Amino acid sequence: MTDLTPPTRTAGRVLIVGPSDASGATGIQAAIKSTSALGAFAAATVTAVIAGDDEPPVMIPAISIAAQMRAVLADIGADVLVIDGLSGEAQIQAVADILDGEARGIPVVLDLAGTNDEAKPVLAPLARIVVLPSEGDARETASALATRHLAVLATSAKGDVLTEGETVSAFPVRRGTDRPIRGAGPSLAAAIAAGLAQGLPLAAAVRRARDYIEEAILTAPEFGRGASPLNHVHTCRHTPPASFE
């Protein structure tokens, strides 16, 4: 199994572009936790605000999304970007303009599980790797979408498949990780981005990210109704509460 011990010092900068989820179980909150737990620095651009399952998301104007991204890139900077949770032509085009402008040359991890279908033809050509769930055969899905410049990680209950050029890597699923979970998609994409930001080759970044997510599933707390959130902090040392005596 991959060594999941994060560096003793923060290494790598990840800019996460996605929705804010009040539960903390998914969206940018989950992505920030994954990035931090693996020792990278996380910055965020909010594309929508989700209050709960019973409330429709409040979409952030495209001009604000672009302003957030530009502010981070001009100040903290980014080694890798994660894109998730875009909706509508205006949001998609605003992000595409940044990727083709201020963020040109920065690798992009595109999570298509939480992104509108309209985003695929616009953003996929600008990405380094696309992460998406496969409803059929993961190997066929990955091979069908991968190109010379775009790697594809197709995830499924039977195992994940990474296609990078002519290289195909299959990752079996650990027993017990098929339980209902919230936030696995954005957490996985961000974990991959953390590895890339720290200089790992793509296949190694994917392998470490999957090991991290699987352990987070196996040790997930039973919080909330229905599917459980992940145990994002399983890589961290826990400090006992201070005594008040």
C-alpha positions in Angstrom: 0.0 0.0 0.0 1.1 3.6 -0.7 2.8 5.5 2.1 0.1 8.0 3.1 2.2 10.0 5.5 2.0 13.6 4.4 5.2 15.7 4.2 6.2 17.4 7.4 6.0 20.7 5.5 3.3 21.8 3.1 4.3 21.0 -0.5 2.3 21.9 -3.6 -0.5 24.3 -4.3 -4.0 23.2 -5.4 -6.7 25.6 -6.6 -10.1 23.9 -6.2 -13.0 25.3 -8.3 -16.3 23.8 -7.2 -19.5 24.1 -5.1 -19.5 24.8 -1.4 -21.5 22.2 0.6 -22.8 23.2 4.0 -22.5 19.6 5.3 -18.8 19.5 4.8 -19.1 16.0 3.3 -18.7 16.9 -0.3 -17.9 19.8 -2.7 -14.9 22.1 -2.0 -15.0 21.2 1.7 -14.2 17.6 0.9 -11.6 18.6 -1.7 -9.9 20.9 0.7 -9.7 18.2 3.4 -8.2 15.7 1.0 -5.6 18.2 -0.3 -4.6 19.2 3.2 -4.5 15.6 4.6 -2.0 14.7 1.9 0.2 17.7 2.7 -0.6 20.2 -0.1 -2.0 23.7 0.2 -5.6 24.2 -0.9 -7.2 27.4 -2.2 -10.8 27.5 -3.4 -13.1 29.2 -5.9 -16.8 28.8 -5.1 -19.1 28.1 -8.0 -22.3 27.4 -6.1 -23.6 27.3 -2.5 -25.4 24.2 -1.4 -27.4 24.5 1.8 -28.8 20.9 1.8 -30.5 18.2 -0.2 -33.9 20.0 0.1 -32.6 23.3 -1.1 -31.7 24.2 -4.7 -28.0 25.4 -5.1 -27.4 29.1 -5.3 -25.2 29.6 -8.4 -22.3 32.1 -8.2 -22.1 34.5 -11.2 -19.5 33.7 -13.7 -17.8 37.1 -13.3 -17.3 36.3 -9.6 -15.9 32.8 -10.3 -13.3 34.4 -12.7 -12.5 37.1 -10.1 -11.8 34.5 -7.4 -9.6 32.4 -9.7 -7.6 35.4 -10.8 -7.1 36.6 -7.3 -5.7 33.2 -6.1 -3.5 32.8 -9.2 -2.1 36.3 -8.8 -1.3 35.9 -5.1 -0.8 32.3 -3.8 -0.5 30.8 -7.3 -1.3 27.2 -8.2 0.6 24.1 -9.3 -2.6 22.2 -10.2 -6.2 23.1 -10.6 -9.3 20.9 -9.8 -12.5 21.7 -11.7 -15.8 20.4 -10.4 -19.5 21.5 -10.2 -19.8 24.0 -13.0 -23.3 24.6 -14.5 -24.3 26.6 -17.5 -22.5 28.1 -20.4 -21.4 31.3 -18.7 -19.6 29.5 -15.8 -18.0 27.0 -18.1 -16.7 29.6 -20.5 -15.4 31.9 -17.7 -13.3 29.0 -16.3 -12.2 28.0 -19.8 -11.0 31.5 -20.4 -8.9 31.4 -17.2 -7.5 28.0 -18.1 -6.5 29.3 -21.5 -5.2 32.6 -20.1 -3.8 33.2 -16.6 -3.7 29.5 -15.8 -2.3 28.4 -19.1 0.2 25.6 -18.6 -1.0 24.6 -15.2 -2.2 20.9 -15.1 -6.0 20.5 -14.6 -7.8 17.7 -12.9 -11.4 17.7 -14.3 -14.0 15.9 -12.3 -16.9 15.2 -14.7 -19.0 13.4 -12.1 -20.2 16.7 -10.7 -19.9 18.9 -13.8 -22.6 19.7 -16.4 -22.3 17.7 -19.6 -21.8 20.9 -21.5 -18.4 21.3 -19.8 -16.9 18.1 -21.4 -16.2 19.4 -24.9 -15.0 22.8 -23.6 -12.9 21.9 -20.6 -11.6 18.3 -21.4 -9.2 19.5 -24.1 -7.7 21.9 -21.5 -7.3 19.2 -18.8 -4.4 16.8 -17.9 -6.7 14.1 -16.5 -10.5 13.6 -16.5 -12.1 11.6 -13.6 -15.5 10.2 -14.3 -17.8 7.4 -13.1 -18.2 4.5 -15.6 -21.7 3.0 -16.0 -20.3 0.2 -18.1 -16.9 -1.3 -18.5 -14.3 1.1 -17.0 -11.6 0.1 -19.4 -13.7 0.8 -22.4 -14.9 4.1 -21.0 -11.3 5.3 -20.3 -10.0 4.1 -23.6 -12.8 5.8 -25.5 -12.2 9.2 -24.0 -8.4 9.2 -23.6 -6.2 11.0 -26.1 -2.5 11.6 -26.5 -2.6 14.6 -24.2 -5.6 13.7 -22.0 -5.5 10.9 -19.4 -8.8 9.4 -18.2 -9.5 7.7 -14.9 -12.8 5.8 -15.2 -14.1 4.7 -11.8 -16.5 1.8 -11.1 -17.6 -0.5 -8.3 -15.5 -3.3 -9.9 -12.3 -1.2 -10.1 -10.8 1.9 -11.6 -8.9 2.1 -14.9 -6.4 4.8 -15.8 -5.6 5.3 -19.5 -2.7 7.6 -20.3 -1.7 7.5 -23.9 -1.1 3.8 -24.7 -0.6 2.9 -21.1 -3.5 1.3 -19.2 -3.4 0.8 -15.5 -6.1 -1.2 -13.6 -6.7 -0.6 -9.9 -8.7 -3.3 -8.0 -11.2 -2.3 -5.3 -10.4 -3.1 -1.7 -13.0 -5.2 0.1 -15.4 -3.1 2.2 -15.1 0.1 0.1 -18.4 -0.3 -1.7 -20.4 1.1 1.2 -22.6 4.2 0.6 -20.4 7.3 0.9 -20.7 11.0 0.3 -18.0 13.1 -1.3 -15.8 10.4 -2.8 -15.7 12.0 -6.2 -14.4 15.5 -5.3 -12.1 14.0 -2.6 -10.5 11.6 -5.2 -10.0 14.4 -7.7 -8.4 16.7 -5.1 -6.2 13.9 -3.8 -4.9 13.3 -7.4 -4.2 17.0 -7.7 -2.3 17.0 -4.5 0.0 14.3 -5.8 0.6 16.1 -9.1 1.3 19.4 -7.2 3.9 17.5 -5.2 5.7 16.2 -8.3 4.4 12.7 -8.4 4.0 11.0 -11.9 0.3 10.8 -12.8 0.0 7.0 -12.2 1.6 7.3 -8.8 -0.6 10.3 -7.9 -3.7 8.3 -8.9 -2.5 5.2 -6.9 -1.8 7.2 -3.7 -5.1 9.1 -4.1 -7.1 5.8 -4.4 -5.3 4.3 -1.4 -6.1 7.5 0.6 -9.8 7.4 -0.4 -10.2 3.7 0.2 -8.8 4.1 3.7 -11.1 7.1 4.3 -14.1 5.0 3.3 -13.1 2.0 5.5 -12.7 4.3 8.5 -15.6 6.6 7.7 -17.6 7.9 10.7 -21.3 7.2 10.9 -22.4 10.8 10.7 -25.6 12.2 9.2 -28.5 10.5 7.6 -27.9 8.0 4.8 -24.5 7.8 3.2 -21.6 8.6 5.5 -19.0 11.3 5.0 -15.4 10.2 4.6 -12.8 10.1 7.3 -10.5 12.6 5.5 -8.1 13.0 8.5 -7.0 9.4 8.8 -3.5 10.5 7.7 -3.2 13.1 10.5 -1.9 12.7 14.0 -4.6 13.5 16.5 -3.9 15.7 19.5 -5.8 14.7 22.6 -8.1 17.4 24.0 -6.4 19.7 26.5 -7.3 19.0 30.1 -9.3 21.7 31.9 -8.3 20.6 35.3 
